[in-house]
Amino acid sequence: MIELSGLTKRYGAKTAVDGLTFTVRPGVVTGFLGPNGAGKSTTMRMMLGLDHPSSGEVRIDGRRYAELRDPLTYIGALLEARAVHPGRTARHHLLCLAQSNGIPERRIDEVLDLVGLTAVARKRPRGFSLGMGQRLGIASAMLGDPRILMFDEPVNGLDPEGIHWIRNLMKRLAAEGRTVFVSSHLMSEMALTAEHLVVIGRGRLLADTSMARFIEENARSFVLVRSPEAERLREVLTGAGLAPTRRPDGALEVEGGDAARVGELAAGHRLTLHELSVRQASLEEAFMRLTHGTVEYQAHGGDGDDEPG
Ligand SMILES: Nc1ncnc2c1ncn2[C@@H]1O[C@H](COP(=O)(O)OP(=O)(O)OP(=O)(O)O)[C@@H](O)[C@H]1O
């Protein structure tokens, strides 16, 4: 478990993290979202004792990071900037980490096998692809068999196979009862991976809730229906208390409607349908709606919207 209370980080006049209080629990993957510059990396760095809070604190299974003996056995992390000594082989890199953290050497082969790098264990990471580099970073994070794992943008730049592998690994680690905390800007990927979400904007907590609730509360689902007799259909649906709205392209949207009911009402009135589909609200839509206004660098409008110079 990771517990943050009143966690704050100021850089001069800039407050990067502003009084964050939340708990990351074991057993589920918790996604960490926020627009660029929201303070995610700064928060993660403070969780790992790499940055000192201006005020507030982080507890890792009840203790401060500095109080942990052999911290890699409590919390493992994959951060965006990978620090691998260029002259060391993958195996040597893991060996150095193991030796400085009281981890038995046999664990190295286990983690190499776990991430699928056994065949290149004696090669230098310099020649590794992005995906292999990520796997080595994950092997380092897993080395101490920690109960808590943190991943900062783990799928950035990975191919679909690599993304799939990391997604399943994170889910498996959570299913084993570990605490898994992951940041990503890829909303569709996050929607498939995380069960719980923590969302921040300008350093402040915006949401700490389940994925399902977050989407339900911040985005809308509706039934989309198209008919060559749209006006007649609108009357029928309105008569049934469904309150459809008409889109400029002539289609009708029935918010909170049930597709079966719409279809049955249309059939009952012998109305032809060209489309009847359920549009599920997406995490991306919910995220955009919630964080709108907390984005640091916002583009206004589309092309040609520049102020005349
Ligand atoms: N060392 C630093 N000195 C001054 N300002 C900093 C420093 N580190 C971060 N900041 C500022 O703090 C804010 C939060 O940055 P942070 O990198 O934590 O955001 P983030 O949510 O991880 O962003 P991104 O999604 O772009 O990675 C930003 O405005 C950033 O410019």
The ligand as an SDF file (V2000), in Angstrom:
LIG
                    3D

 31 33  0  0  0  0  0  0  0  0999 V2000
   13.1360   20.3510  -11.1790 N   0  0  0  0  0  0  0  0  0  0  0  0
   12.1370   21.1920  -11.4740 C   0  0  0  0  0  0  0  0  0  0  0  0
   12.2930   22.5250  -11.3830 N   0  0  0  0  0  0  0  0  0  0  0  0
   11.2820   23.3770  -11.6690 C   0  0  0  0  0  0  0  0  0  0  0  0
   10.0560   22.9810  -12.0660 N   0  0  0  0  0  0  0  0  0  0  0  0
    9.8270   21.6760  -12.1880 C   0  0  0  0  0  0  0  0  0  0  0  0
   10.8470   20.6990  -11.8990 C   0  0  0  0  0  0  0  0  0  0  0  0
   10.3240   19.4660  -12.0960 N   0  0  0  0  0  0  0  0  0  0  0  0
    9.0480   19.6610  -12.4980 C   0  0  0  0  0  0  0  0  0  0  0  0
    8.7450   20.9790  -12.5400 N   0  0  0  0  0  0  0  0  0  0  0  0
    7.4470   21.5720  -12.9270 C   0  0  0  0  0  0  0  0  0  0  0  0
    6.4530   20.9600  -12.1310 O   0  0  0  0  0  0  0  0  0  0  0  0
    5.2780   20.6870  -12.8880 C   0  0  0  0  0  0  0  0  0  0  0  0
    4.9620   19.2060  -12.8040 C   0  0  0  0  0  0  0  0  0  0  0  0
    5.9080   18.4670  -13.5720 O   0  0  0  0  0  0  0  0  0  0  0  0
    5.8490   16.8820  -13.7320 P   0  0  0  0  0  0  0  0  0  0  0  0
    6.9900   16.4960  -14.6190 O   0  0  0  0  0  0  0  0  0  0  0  0
    5.7780   16.2400  -12.4040 O   0  0  0  0  0  0  0  0  0  0  0  0
    4.4700   16.6840  -14.4930 O   0  0  0  0  0  0  0  0  0  0  0  0
    3.8990   15.3870  -15.2140 P   0  0  0  0  0  0  0  0  0  0  0  0
    2.4800   15.2660  -14.7940 O   0  0  0  0  0  0  0  0  0  0  0  0
    4.7750   14.2300  -14.9710 O   0  0  0  0  0  0  0  0  0  0  0  0
    3.9750   15.8440  -16.7290 O   0  0  0  0  0  0  0  0  0  0  0  0
    4.1440   14.9640  -18.0630 P   0  0  0  0  0  0  0  0  0  0  0  0
    2.8340   14.2810  -18.2600 O   0  0  0  0  0  0  0  0  0  0  0  0
    4.3700   16.0270  -19.0930 O   0  0  0  0  0  0  0  0  0  0  0  0
    5.3010   14.0550  -17.8700 O   0  0  0  0  0  0  0  0  0  0  0  0
    5.5700   21.1740  -14.3000 C   0  0  0  0  0  0  0  0  0  0  0  0
    5.0070   22.4740  -14.4370 O   0  0  0  0  0  0  0  0  0  0  0  0
    7.0680   21.2460  -14.3610 C   0  0  0  0  0  0  0  0  0  0  0  0
    7.4760   22.2470  -15.2390 O   0  0  0  0  0  0  0  0  0  0  0  0
  1  2  1  0
  2  3  1  0
  2  7  2  0
  3  4  2  0
  4  5  1  0
  5  6  2  0
  6  7  1  0
  6 10  1  0
  7  8  1  0
  8  9  2  0
  9 10  1  0
 10 11  1  0
 11 12  1  0
 11 30  1  0
 12 13  1  0
 13 14  1  0
 13 28  1  0
 14 15  1  0
 15 16  1  0
 16 17  2  0
 16 18  1  0
 16 19  1  0
 19 20  1  0
 20 21  2  0
 20 22  1  0
 20 23  1  0
 23 24  1  0
 24 25  2  0
 24 26  1  0
 24 27  1  0
 28 29  1  0
 28 30  1  0
 30 31  1  0
M  END
$$$$
